[in-house]
Amino acid sequence: MISLRQHAVSIAGIFLALAIGLVLGAHSGVLGSLRPGHGDLQPKVDALTAQNARLSGELAASDAFLSGAQGRLLGGTLADRSVLVFTTPDADGGDVGAVTRALTSAGATVNGVIALANPFVDSGQGDRLRTAVTNMIPAGAQLQTTAVDQGSLAGDLLGLALLTDPATGHERATAQERGLILDTLRSGGFLTFSGAPGGAEAPPSDTAVQPAQLAVVVTGDGVKAAENNQGSIIARFAGGLRGRSAGTVLAGRAGAADGAGPIAVVRSDDKLAGAVTTVDNVDHEIGRVTTALGLSEQLKGVTGGYGTGVKAGSLTVAAMPG
């Protein structure tokens, strides 16, 4: 019987092919700039087109393989752990579903999905969100004194209300307090939520979302990250959650690691980079597997930046958590 570690090593070559495919894909625009009919350029265009098609096929095969092997790769790495999934307005629904499946393949229980709406990540709505947050602090709790910006403040409150204390495992808000916070933010247009994935959006209820130990924030490609400070708000929201959880991963697509993208903001801030694990290729199976493995690493106090984007430390987790 092939062990989990041996199986992980056996797909190292596929991971490498995946990385090459992603890099070449990023340069596919070169092919479009070389128009046919330029003499000796045509053979180069044909060769690059063929090479790109071959690597695209390898990438698709790698995705299919990892999808099929997900249970063997991840089985048990998050056993007896609970996770909440947060999504940003630009997150792709397919990515969210695939990440959720990876978490469950790893043995985790997904206790709810909280979808952040546009006003939540809009700096123009900051005063309204801050007012709502500071009026709903659970009894006996205090917000972090450093959580003064919109994203950090909201992440801190939702972390208090929805994530268990990593030191004791105890809930820090009552069911009634959680229900009030979620219902108020939903009524204000800041978010929507549901319980276990697969159900319809829950009606106002304090049982729709159960508290969890870990958090994953799934974001998009960062195209609108510079608008109304969205990238920074999302990054600092993830940081706020991490301050209240046993582990938090921010996962998105390649563009989120560029410019004002939320992953780029995390990786450019030493404090955030040391707290929040980032994954910048969540639109591929390797990124979804890495998201689950990244949570497992966080439980051991390890934080990483994974993918093919700027400041990524490696393509994926270097070793399977033992």
Rosetta silent file (secondary structure, phi, psi, omega in degrees, C-alpha in Angstrom):
SEQUENCE: MISLRQHAVSIAGIFLALAIGLVLGAHSGVLGSLRPGHGDLQPKVDALTAQNARLSGELAASDAFLSGAQGRLLGGTLADRSVLVFTTPDADGGDVGAVTRALTSAGATVNGVIALANPFVDSGQGDRLRTAVTNMIPAGAQLQTTAVDQGSLAGDLLGLALLTDPATGHERATAQERGLILDTLRSGGFLTFSGAPGGAEAPPSDTAVQPAQLAVVVTGDGVKAAENNQGSIIARFAGGLRGRSAGTVLAGRAGAADGAGPIAVVRSDDKLAGAVTTVDNVDHEIGRVTTALGLSEQLKGVTGGYGTGVKAGSLTVAAMPG
SCORE:     score description
SCORE:     0.000 S_00000001
   1 L     0.000  127.700  178.927    0.000    0.000    0.000 S_00000001
   2 L   -73.530  128.310  179.791    1.433    3.368   -0.974 S_00000001
   3 L   -73.822  165.269  179.434    1.652    5.702    2.049 S_00000001
   4 H   -61.259  -42.024 -179.236    0.235    9.213    1.991 S_00000001
   5 H   -66.890  -42.760  178.743    3.725   10.711    2.005 S_00000001
   6 H   -62.002  -39.437  179.251    4.932    8.438   -0.789 S_00000001
   7 H   -64.984  -38.730  179.241    1.878    9.329   -2.816 S_00000001
   8 H   -63.282  -42.006  179.424    2.550   13.047   -2.266 S_00000001
   9 H   -64.438  -36.264 -175.760    6.126   12.650   -3.494 S_00000001
  10 H   -66.178  -19.727  179.809    4.955   10.753   -6.563 S_00000001
  11 L  -101.511   11.173  179.488    2.969   13.742   -7.799 S_00000001
  12 H   -58.777  -39.793  179.233    5.813   16.236   -7.397 S_00000001
  13 H   -63.427  -35.752  178.242    6.426   16.070  -11.125 S_00000001
  14 H   -68.153  -39.438  176.124    2.802   16.870  -11.817 S_00000001
  15 H   -58.123  -41.964 -179.305    3.014   19.878   -9.483 S_00000001
  16 H   -64.859  -44.140  178.133    6.035   21.077  -11.472 S_00000001
  17 H   -60.601  -37.040  178.027    4.217   20.656  -14.775 S_00000001
  18 H   -62.602  -44.641 -179.973    1.336   22.594  -13.304 S_00000001
  19 H   -61.710  -44.330  179.321    3.620   25.459  -12.340 S_00000001
  20 H   -61.342  -42.622  179.493    5.153   25.575  -15.810 S_00000001
  21 H   -61.459  -41.126  179.733    1.703   25.571  -17.373 S_00000001
  22 H   -65.181  -42.792 -179.192    0.578   28.455  -15.198 S_00000001
  23 H   -64.394  -45.359  179.782    3.677   30.501  -16.009 S_00000001
  24 H   -64.049  -37.582  178.379    3.369   29.884  -19.729 S_00000001
  25 H   -60.327  -35.215  179.724   -0.318   30.714  -19.560 S_00000001
  26 H   -67.040  -21.324 -179.813    0.561   34.077  -18.082 S_00000001
  27 L  -103.535   15.508 -176.621    2.646   34.765  -21.165 S_00000001
  28 L   -65.869  -20.071  178.654    0.059   33.616  -23.668 S_00000001
  29 H   -63.384  -22.935  178.745   -0.466   37.221  -24.701 S_00000001
  30 H   -61.719  -37.409 -178.704    2.864   37.036  -26.502 S_00000001
  31 H   -62.669  -38.938 -178.968    1.333   34.660  -28.990 S_00000001
  32 H   -67.821  -25.971 -178.082   -1.386   37.132  -29.835 S_00000001
  33 H   -81.252  -16.967  178.637    1.171   39.872  -30.500 S_00000001
  34 L   -95.853   94.733 -175.553    3.030   37.781  -33.081 S_00000001
  35 L   -78.198  142.737  175.195    0.757   37.964  -36.096 S_00000001
  36 L   -58.837  153.959  176.725    1.043   35.430  -38.952 S_00000001
  37 L    95.236   12.639  179.590    2.664   36.666  -42.124 S_00000001
  38 L  -105.576   42.117  174.513    5.854   38.053  -40.582 S_00000001
  39 L    63.588 -119.394 -174.173    8.240   35.764  -42.401 S_00000001
  40 L   -72.705   -2.510  176.721   10.472   33.785  -40.056 S_00000001
  41 H   -76.135  -26.328 -175.667    8.228   34.626  -37.070 S_00000001
  42 H   -59.372  -44.065  177.406    5.527   32.218  -38.232 S_00000001
  43 H   -60.132  -35.792  179.010    7.424   29.039  -37.272 S_00000001
  44 H   -66.548  -41.124  177.444    8.019   30.525  -33.816 S_00000001
  45 H   -60.604  -45.268 -179.238    4.320   31.302  -33.476 S_00000001
  46 H   -62.882  -42.309 -178.440    3.433   27.751  -34.489 S_00000001
  47 H   -65.686  -43.678  179.764    5.977   26.244  -32.068 S_00000001
  48 H   -67.151  -37.135  177.445    4.790   28.368  -29.151 S_00000001
  49 H   -62.522  -44.594  179.451    1.166   27.612  -29.947 S_00000001
  50 H   -65.265  -41.568 -179.812    1.881   23.895  -29.947 S_00000001
  51 H   -65.033  -41.098 -179.889    3.890   24.129  -26.731 S_00000001
  52 H   -65.343  -40.266  178.488    1.167   26.120  -25.020 S_00000001
  53 H   -63.519  -40.506  179.778   -1.479   23.600  -26.118 S_00000001
  54 H   -64.542  -46.372 -179.168    0.640   20.735  -24.774 S_00000001
  55 H   -69.253  -32.750  175.081    1.214   22.394  -21.397 S_00000001
  56 H   -63.696  -38.587  176.642   -2.441   23.381  -21.177 S_00000001
  57 H   -65.061  -40.197  177.687   -3.292   19.719  -21.657 S_00000001
  58 H   -64.374  -38.620  178.912   -0.827   18.738  -18.924 S_00000001
  59 H   -63.562  -44.537  178.590   -2.374   21.340  -16.631 S_00000001
  60 H   -62.789  -40.297  178.692   -5.856   19.957  -17.257 S_00000001
  61 H   -65.751  -39.026  177.967   -4.582   16.432  -16.628 S_00000001
  62 H   -63.343  -43.647  177.884   -2.911   17.552  -13.399 S_00000001
  63 H   -59.407  -44.902 -178.796   -6.146   19.164  -12.217 S_00000001
  64 H   -64.742  -41.477  179.721   -8.073   15.988  -13.024 S_00000001
  65 H   -63.248  -48.321 -177.683   -5.528   13.793  -11.248 S_00000001
  66 H   -64.977  -35.271  177.434   -5.440   15.944   -8.108 S_00000001
  67 H   -62.917  -43.749  179.977   -9.215   16.109   -8.026 S_00000001
  68 H   -71.136  -30.397 -177.495   -9.425   12.323   -8.116 S_00000001
  69 H   -93.247    2.679 -173.017   -6.610   11.855   -5.594 S_00000001
  70 H   -55.101  -44.384 -178.674   -7.853   14.545   -3.215 S_00000001
  71 H   -60.125  -40.954 -179.660   -9.262   12.092   -0.682 S_00000001
  72 H   -72.654  -35.035 -179.198   -5.967   10.164   -0.434 S_00000001
  73 H   -72.905  -37.389 -171.373   -3.865   13.319   -0.274 S_00000001
  74 H  -106.312  -15.257 -172.205   -5.950   15.122    2.311 S_00000001
  75 L   -50.223  119.342  175.649   -7.751   12.384    4.218 S_00000001
  76 L    88.818  -10.685 -177.134   -7.464   13.020    7.946 S_00000001
  77 L   -67.782  -23.428  175.690   -5.309   16.154    7.796 S_00000001
  78 L  -124.393   31.643 -179.608   -8.174   18.200    9.261 S_00000001
  79 L   -60.612  138.154  178.078   -9.974   15.416   11.102 S_00000001
  80 L    65.214   20.027  177.066  -12.135   16.613   13.996 S_00000001
  81 L  -110.253  151.327  178.268  -11.636   20.244   12.928 S_00000001
  82 E  -119.549  145.445 -173.799  -14.342   22.764   12.068 S_00000001
  83 E  -135.435  143.004  167.077  -14.067   25.555    9.494 S_00000001
  84 E  -108.862  137.677  178.640  -16.035   28.640    8.462 S_00000001
  85 E  -107.300  123.002  175.454  -15.737   29.779    4.847 S_00000001
  86 E  -107.126  139.603  179.173  -15.927   33.511    4.129 S_00000001
  87 E  -123.990  143.495  176.699  -16.288   34.737    0.535 S_00000001
  88 L   -91.860  164.870 -176.389  -15.613   38.161   -0.954 S_00000001
  89 L   -58.201  -27.498 -177.607  -17.905   39.756   -3.565 S_00000001
  90 L   -96.514    5.483 -179.778  -15.568   38.806   -6.426 S_00000001
  91 L   -66.982  139.682  178.212  -15.035   35.188   -5.370 S_00000001
  92 L   -80.044  131.479 -178.599  -15.890   32.637   -8.042 S_00000001
  93 H   -59.437  -35.352  177.679  -18.665   30.261   -6.987 S_00000001
  94 H   -64.698  -39.573  177.296  -16.829   27.317   -8.508 S_00000001
  95 H   -63.710  -43.021 -179.110  -13.743   28.098   -6.443 S_00000001
  96 H   -61.325  -46.882  179.568  -15.823   28.336   -3.272 S_00000001
  97 H   -62.578  -40.683 -178.168  -17.477   24.987   -3.906 S_00000001
  98 H   -68.964  -38.745  176.817  -14.176   23.306   -4.744 S_00000001
  99 H   -63.964  -42.045  179.009  -12.469   24.667   -1.617 S_00000001
 100 H   -60.808  -41.336  178.085  -15.377   23.449    0.487 S_00000001
 101 H   -65.660  -38.176  177.889  -15.041   19.977   -1.022 S_00000001
 102 H   -63.280  -40.497  179.742  -11.294   19.968   -0.334 S_00000001
 103 H   -63.513  -43.350  179.940  -11.921   20.862    3.306 S_00000001
 104 H   -69.745  -33.292  175.270  -14.416   18.049    3.715 S_00000001
 105 H   -63.093  -31.099  178.992  -12.040   15.641    1.947 S_00000001
 106 L   -79.123   -3.929  178.161   -9.480   16.592    4.594 S_00000001
 107 L    99.092    0.518 -178.033  -11.962   15.552    7.289 S_00000001
 108 L   -79.294  156.140  171.017  -13.099   19.015    8.362 S_00000001
 109 E  -103.114  122.903  178.165  -16.661   19.997    9.128 S_00000001
 110 E   -89.428  113.516 -172.685  -17.717   23.192    7.371 S_00000001
 111 E   -91.209    1.362  176.842  -20.005   24.980    9.835 S_00000001
 112 E   160.899  161.993  176.993  -21.195   27.725    7.528 S_00000001
 113 E  -125.630  123.405  179.805  -20.516   30.041    4.606 S_00000001
 114 E  -112.914  116.339 -177.581  -20.563   33.817    5.125 S_00000001
 115 E   -98.127  111.219  177.110  -20.680   35.843    1.912 S_00000001
 116 E   -72.120  135.035 -179.564  -19.359   39.393    2.330 S_00000001
 117 L   -95.350  170.361 -176.937  -21.302   41.894    0.220 S_00000001
 118 H   -54.601  -43.617  179.640  -19.946   44.945   -1.622 S_00000001
 119 H   -60.417  -27.738 -179.470  -20.641   47.434    1.228 S_00000001
 120 H   -63.435  -35.342 -175.967  -18.539   45.283    3.568 S_00000001
 121 H  -108.211   22.048 -179.135  -15.408   45.861    1.451 S_00000001
 122 L  -108.059  115.724 -178.937  -16.200   49.461    0.436 S_00000001
 123 H   -60.105  -24.978  177.585  -14.214   52.126    2.284 S_00000001
 124 H   -68.377  -17.534  178.186  -17.095   54.535    1.619 S_00000001
 125 H  -101.761   10.921 -173.987  -19.241   52.364    3.913 S_00000001
 126 H   -60.217  -45.927 -178.334  -16.588   52.237    6.617 S_00000001
 127 H   -62.876  -40.324 -179.173  -18.260   54.532    9.143 S_00000001
 128 H   -67.378  -40.415  178.917  -21.553   52.668    8.871 S_00000001
 129 H   -68.613  -42.500  179.743  -19.857   49.289    9.293 S_00000001
 130 H   -61.860  -39.630  178.486  -17.723   50.470   12.211 S_00000001
 131 H   -62.237  -43.955  179.403  -20.817   51.811   13.979 S_00000001
 132 H   -63.147  -42.948 -177.054  -22.603   48.498   13.542 S_00000001
 133 H   -64.525  -48.224 -174.780  -19.586   46.529   14.758 S_00000001
 134 H   -71.190  -12.715  177.658  -18.892   48.555   17.881 S_00000001
 135 L   -95.190    4.115 -175.047  -22.530   48.307   18.959 S_00000001
 136 L  -130.907   29.127 -178.976  -22.596   44.496   18.888 S_00000001
 137 L   -71.507  128.783  179.290  -19.629   43.343   20.967 S_00000001
 138 L   -55.399  147.581 -178.171  -20.465   40.129   22.890 S_00000001
 139 L   -57.120  132.118  177.704  -20.938   40.572   26.632 S_00000001
 140 L    81.879   -4.457 -178.525  -17.659   40.482   28.544 S_00000001
 141 L  -100.837  159.011  175.899  -15.552   40.662   25.370 S_00000001
 142 L  -133.052  140.591  174.885  -13.297   43.435   24.125 S_00000001
 143 L   -75.552  155.203  176.860  -12.130   44.214   20.606 S_00000001
 144 L   -61.574  136.262 -178.278   -8.423   44.383   19.919 S_00000001
 145 L   -67.599  -21.589  179.447   -7.106   47.884   20.576 S_00000001
 146 L   -88.105   -6.909 -177.846   -5.131   47.732   17.314 S_00000001
 147 L   -86.686   77.041 -175.521   -8.230   46.812   15.270 S_00000001
 148 L  -107.757  -24.643  179.204   -9.166   50.334   14.220 S_00000001
 149 L   -80.352  163.822 -173.864   -9.439   50.076   10.433 S_00000001
 150 H   -55.743  -50.017 -177.005  -12.609   48.800    8.778 S_00000001
 151 H   -67.259  -46.921 -179.239  -11.339   45.367    7.786 S_00000001
 152 H   -62.287  -42.112 -178.364   -9.509   44.574   11.024 S_00000001
 153 H   -63.192  -46.285 -179.883  -12.422   45.734   13.161 S_00000001
 154 H   -66.771  -39.613  177.805  -14.967   43.628   11.271 S_00000001
 155 H   -64.891  -37.515  179.235  -12.666   40.598   11.264 S_00000001
 156 H   -65.438  -44.755  179.863  -12.099   40.967   14.979 S_00000001
 157 H   -64.449  -49.073 -178.481  -15.826   41.118   15.761 S_00000001
 158 H   -66.982  -30.001  174.371  -16.762   38.182   13.535 S_00000001
 159 H   -64.935  -43.513  177.003  -13.799   36.258   14.921 S_00000001
 160 H   -61.222  -44.265 -173.163  -15.059   36.821   18.459 S_00000001
 161 H   -77.701  -33.356 -167.612  -18.604   35.851   17.560 S_00000001
 162 H  -115.591  -12.006 -177.386  -17.997   32.933   15.206 S_00000001
 163 E  -116.215  137.629 -177.363  -14.617   31.376   16.017 S_00000001
 164 L   -75.680  155.109  179.412  -13.802   29.429   19.143 S_00000001
 165 L   -64.204  118.739 -176.997  -11.009   30.425   21.496 S_00000001
 166 L   -64.058  -22.912 -178.632   -7.896   28.563   20.219 S_00000001
 167 L   -80.319  -37.268 -174.504   -6.536   28.261   23.754 S_00000001
 168 L  -114.083  -20.235 -175.296   -9.626   26.773   25.395 S_00000001
 169 L    79.279    4.159 -177.202  -11.893   25.696   22.540 S_00000001
 170 L   -85.339  150.776  172.528  -14.744   27.607   24.164 S_00000001
 171 L   -72.893  145.498 -177.747  -17.258   29.781   22.344 S_00000001
 172 L  -109.613    5.432  175.955  -16.892   33.495   23.067 S_00000001
 173 L  -143.579  150.010  176.696  -20.432   34.516   22.179 S_00000001
 174 L   -77.877  165.088  177.190  -23.805   33.051   22.953 S_00000001
 175 H   -58.576  -38.588  179.499  -26.067   31.676   20.248 S_00000001
 176 H   -65.502  -41.043  179.135  -28.295   34.732   20.702 S_00000001
 177 H   -66.275  -42.487  177.098  -25.349   37.115   20.296 S_00000001
 178 H   -60.268  -45.440 -179.773  -24.163   35.333   17.144 S_00000001
 179 H   -61.588  -42.240  179.605  -27.650   35.466   15.692 S_00000001
 180 H   -62.946  -44.953 -178.606  -27.999   39.175   16.466 S_00000001
 181 H   -62.732  -49.219 -178.741  -24.646   40.036   14.898 S_00000001
 182 H   -65.512  -43.456 -178.764  -25.253   38.066   11.707 S_00000001
 183 H   -66.057  -38.459  179.460  -28.851   39.219   11.307 S_00000001
 184 H   -65.985  -44.376  179.684  -27.925   42.869   11.897 S_00000001
 185 H   -67.978  -33.566  175.174  -25.102   42.778    9.355 S_00000001
 186 H   -68.168  -42.977  179.429  -27.355   41.030    6.866 S_00000001
 187 H   -62.640  -30.556  178.234  -30.105   43.597    7.389 S_00000001
 188 L   -81.419   -0.742  178.484  -27.525   46.329    6.766 S_00000001
 189 L    81.733   14.913 -176.249  -26.585   44.776    3.433 S_00000001
 190 L   -87.820  -26.726 -178.004  -23.094   43.812    4.590 S_00000001
 191 E  -162.234  166.663  168.286  -23.301   40.026    4.240 S_00000001
 192 E  -128.790  166.410 -177.937  -25.424   36.952    3.737 S_00000001
 193 E  -154.933  159.418  174.885  -24.920   33.576    5.331 S_00000001
 194 E  -147.559  162.960  178.701  -25.929   29.948    5.301 S_00000001
 195 L   -79.867 -136.837 -178.608  -25.271   26.901    7.407 S_00000001
 196 L   -54.760  137.018 -178.204  -23.704   23.724    6.085 S_00000001
 197 L   -53.800  144.510  177.085  -22.996   24.065    2.321 S_00000001
 198 L   109.641  -20.726  178.955  -25.659   22.867   -0.024 S_00000001
 199 L   -91.267  165.756  176.070  -28.653   24.420    1.722 S_00000001
 200 L   -71.949  164.591  178.180  -30.520   27.521    0.770 S_00000001
 201 L   -56.907  132.339 -172.809  -29.683   30.766    2.495 S_00000001
 202 L   -73.491  147.379  171.776  -30.873   30.410    6.038 S_00000001
 203 L   -71.645  168.440  178.927  -33.718   32.501    7.466 S_00000001
 204 L   -53.055  118.523 -176.056  -32.905   34.700   10.479 S_00000001
 205 L  -164.235  144.901  177.955  -31.723   32.159   13.022 S_00000001
 206 L   -85.670    2.605  179.437  -29.012   31.755   15.613 S_00000001
 207 L  -109.553    1.155 -176.818  -28.376   28.178   14.430 S_00000001
 208 L   -65.093  -40.603 -179.452  -27.652   28.911   10.762 S_00000001
 209 L  -122.628  122.167  178.347  -23.906   29.275   11.332 S_00000001
 210 L   -95.455  148.717  179.294  -22.164   27.314   14.073 S_00000001
 211 L   -63.000  152.647 -176.751  -18.872   28.491   15.587 S_00000001
 212 E  -138.893  169.695 -179.282  -15.692   26.909   14.218 S_00000001
 213 L   -87.366  -32.458 -169.733  -11.983   26.640   14.976 S_00000001
 214 E  -127.264  161.488 -179.927  -10.588   27.714   11.608 S_00000001
 215 E  -137.101  142.336  170.231  -11.395   30.144    8.807 S_00000001
 216 E  -123.237  130.505  174.222  -10.841   30.285    5.051 S_00000001
 217 E  -107.892  115.408  179.017  -11.409   33.510    3.118 S_00000001
 218 E   -99.208  120.028  179.556  -11.967   32.842   -0.591 S_00000001
 219 L  -116.733 -176.587 -174.809  -11.403   35.875   -2.781 S_00000001
 220 L  -103.028 -135.688 -174.908  -11.264   36.475   -6.536 S_00000001
 221 L  -102.163    6.066  174.343   -8.737   37.788   -9.047 S_00000001
 222 L    73.525   13.118 -176.874   -8.208   41.233   -7.546 S_00000001
 223 L   -59.538  -38.716 -178.075   -9.439   43.137  -10.611 S_00000001
 224 L  -103.686   19.413 -173.630  -11.300   45.677   -8.440 S_00000001
 225 L   -61.048  -31.836 -177.730   -8.902   45.559   -5.512 S_00000001
 226 L   -80.457  -15.689 -179.099   -7.860   49.204   -5.868 S_00000001
 227 H   -75.676  124.915  177.073  -11.461   50.469   -5.896 S_00000001
 228 H    53.496   29.669  174.063  -12.549   51.834   -2.523 S_00000001
 229 H    64.509   27.944 -174.367   -9.553   50.142   -0.884 S_00000001
 230 H   -59.346  -44.727 -177.091  -11.099   46.686   -1.320 S_00000001
 231 H   -58.831  -45.439 -179.810   -7.827   44.756   -1.417 S_00000001
 232 H   -66.807  -39.832 -179.623   -6.570   46.215    1.845 S_00000001
 233 H   -62.461  -43.796  179.890   -9.938   45.763    3.593 S_00000001
 234 H   -65.124  -43.624  179.989  -10.078   42.073    2.629 S_00000001
 235 H   -60.333  -45.632 -177.148   -6.460   41.487    3.677 S_00000001
 236 H   -75.449  -26.198  172.310   -6.959   43.122    7.058 S_00000001
 237 H   -62.762  -45.883  177.380  -10.274   41.334    7.546 S_00000001
 238 H   -60.525  -39.168  177.438   -8.404   38.027    7.160 S_00000001
 239 H   -64.179  -38.424  177.057   -5.853   39.295    9.657 S_00000001
 240 H   -62.792  -42.059  176.539   -8.637   40.155   12.117 S_00000001
 241 H   -62.773  -42.205 -177.809  -10.031   36.623   11.829 S_00000001
 242 H   -61.845  -33.975  179.640   -6.575   35.137   12.333 S_00000001
 243 L   -65.524  -16.031 -178.319   -6.182   37.025   15.596 S_00000001
 244 L  -116.217    4.605 -172.428   -9.195   35.138   16.977 S_00000001
 245 L  -125.175  170.543  174.682   -8.750   31.712   15.373 S_00000001
 246 L   -81.404  -10.387  178.371   -6.508   28.671   15.400 S_00000001
 247 L   175.291  144.677  179.416   -5.727   29.343   11.737 S_00000001
 248 E  -141.761  134.032  175.425   -6.800   31.385    8.717 S_00000001
 249 E  -120.158  133.458  173.191   -6.033   30.988    5.009 S_00000001
 250 E  -104.595  115.268 -175.055   -6.692   33.663    2.365 S_00000001
 251 E  -122.055  132.935  179.848   -7.097   31.954   -1.008 S_00000001
 252 L  -153.333 -167.974  178.838   -7.641   33.606   -4.392 S_00000001
 253 L   -93.765  174.439 -171.048   -6.622   33.697   -8.022 S_00000001
 254 H   -54.676  -41.293 -177.585   -3.331   34.929   -9.490 S_00000001
 255 H   -62.409  -23.418 -179.947   -4.422   38.569   -9.845 S_00000001
 256 H   -69.326  -14.151  179.188   -5.067   38.798   -6.102 S_00000001
 257 H   -95.537    2.979 -178.796   -1.302   38.528   -5.567 S_00000001
 258 L  -110.205  154.520  171.285   -0.562   41.564   -7.764 S_00000001
 259 L    51.338 -121.038 -177.898   -0.745   45.302   -7.153 S_00000001
 260 L   -91.966   10.337 -178.459   -3.455   46.224   -4.664 S_00000001
 261 L   -59.982  151.602 -176.690   -4.810   42.664   -4.481 S_00000001
 262 H   -61.190  -37.803  177.495   -5.609   41.298   -1.023 S_00000001
 263 H   -67.415  -39.516  176.979   -2.992   38.540   -1.201 S_00000001
 264 H   -61.417  -39.776  179.491   -0.407   41.096   -2.315 S_00000001
 265 H   -63.564  -44.124  178.782   -1.325   43.301    0.666 S_00000001
 266 H   -61.011  -47.211 -175.367   -0.867   40.392    3.096 S_00000001
 267 H   -70.198  -19.477  179.784    2.476   39.392    1.610 S_00000001
 268 H   -92.522   -4.746 -179.362    3.741   42.976    1.689 S_00000001
 269 L  -113.046  115.336 -173.693    2.917   43.452    5.374 S_00000001
 270 H   -57.371  -41.154 -178.127    5.289   41.614    7.718 S_00000001
 271 H   -66.781  -46.589  179.465    2.718   41.241   10.497 S_00000001
 272 H   -66.098  -42.997 -178.230   -0.016   39.934    8.205 S_00000001
 273 H   -63.029  -28.278  178.712    2.384   37.704    6.259 S_00000001
 274 L   -83.203   -5.899 -176.055    3.493   36.124    9.521 S_00000001
 275 L  -116.497  -40.710 -172.759   -0.084   35.367   10.554 S_00000001
 276 L  -106.634  124.553  174.056   -2.224   34.596    7.485 S_00000001
 277 E   -77.649  137.132 -179.406   -1.378   31.816    5.017 S_00000001
 278 E  -118.784  145.874  177.340   -2.007   32.820    1.394 S_00000001
 279 E  -135.679  122.460 -172.326   -2.740   30.711   -1.699 S_00000001
 280 L  -108.427   14.278  179.259   -2.867   32.453   -5.100 S_00000001
 281 L  -133.137   45.960 -174.984   -3.968   29.630   -7.440 S_00000001
 282 L   -71.351   -8.804  175.808   -7.287   28.541   -5.960 S_00000001
 283 L   -81.815    1.103  174.396   -8.768   28.218   -9.454 S_00000001
 284 L  -122.642  154.987 -175.632   -6.681   25.051   -9.867 S_00000001
 285 H   -58.677  -34.883 -179.571   -6.855   21.824   -7.885 S_00000001
 286 H   -62.449  -35.357  178.363   -3.373   22.285   -6.488 S_00000001
 287 H   -69.316  -34.438  179.647   -4.494   25.548   -4.894 S_00000001
 288 H   -71.358  -41.245  175.886   -7.535   23.915   -3.322 S_00000001
 289 H   -63.099  -43.257 -178.779   -5.448   21.080   -1.915 S_00000001
 290 H   -64.561  -34.094  177.860   -2.907   23.612   -0.657 S_00000001
 291 H   -59.469  -46.031  178.621   -5.647   25.625    1.058 S_00000001
 292 H   -66.668  -43.396  178.525   -6.591   22.618    3.179 S_00000001
 293 H   -65.141  -34.242  178.139   -2.961   21.713    3.866 S_00000001
 294 H   -63.689  -37.234  175.426   -2.262   25.344    4.748 S_00000001
 295 H   -63.893  -42.104  179.045   -4.910   25.216    7.461 S_00000001
 296 H   -61.257  -40.461  176.406   -3.315   22.055    8.829 S_00000001
 297 H   -62.655  -40.721 -178.679    0.044   23.844    8.916 S_00000001
 298 H   -59.744  -35.190  177.863   -1.495   26.793   10.744 S_00000001
 299 L   -61.617  -20.814  178.998   -2.569   24.451   13.532 S_00000001
 300 L  -102.772   10.805  177.460    1.142   23.772   14.039 S_00000001
 301 L    81.571   16.810 -178.795    2.085   27.443   14.033 S_00000001
 302 L  -106.650  132.620  179.165    3.383   27.485   10.444 S_00000001
 303 L  -121.857  139.601 -179.269    2.393   30.213    7.990 S_00000001
 304 L  -143.127  165.406  173.647    3.199   30.222    4.275 S_00000001
 305 E  -119.107  113.582 -170.104    2.651   31.955    0.964 S_00000001
 306 E  -120.459  150.563  178.796    1.835   29.434   -1.769 S_00000001
 307 L   128.778 -153.035 -178.526    1.223   29.528   -5.513 S_00000001
 308 L  -120.967    3.152 -176.125    2.950   31.127   -8.490 S_00000001
 309 L   -83.064 -177.972 -179.140    2.324   34.813   -7.751 S_00000001
 310 L   -59.254  132.381  176.981    4.545   37.584   -6.441 S_00000001
 311 L    66.487   15.892  171.324    6.259   36.735   -3.124 S_00000001
 312 L   -70.785  133.882 -178.485    4.935   33.173   -3.051 S_00000001
 313 L   -77.920  -32.870  178.949    7.420   31.080   -1.108 S_00000001
 314 E  -160.845  167.583 -178.197    6.674   27.815   -2.923 S_00000001
 315 L   -65.961  -42.833  179.823    4.141   26.215   -5.227 S_00000001
 316 L  -150.276 -178.713  179.409    2.551   24.180   -2.461 S_00000001
 317 L   -59.878  129.503 -172.164    3.159   22.911    1.062 S_00000001
 318 L   -66.043  -35.559 -179.218    6.660   21.410    1.068 S_00000001
 319 L  -137.487  144.105  177.282    5.777   18.411    3.224 S_00000001
 320 L   -65.328  131.945  178.187    2.566   16.699    4.104 S_00000001
 321 L   -57.823  135.683 -178.146    1.621   17.501    7.695 S_00000001
 322 L   -93.082    0.000    0.000    2.397   14.491    9.879 S_00000001
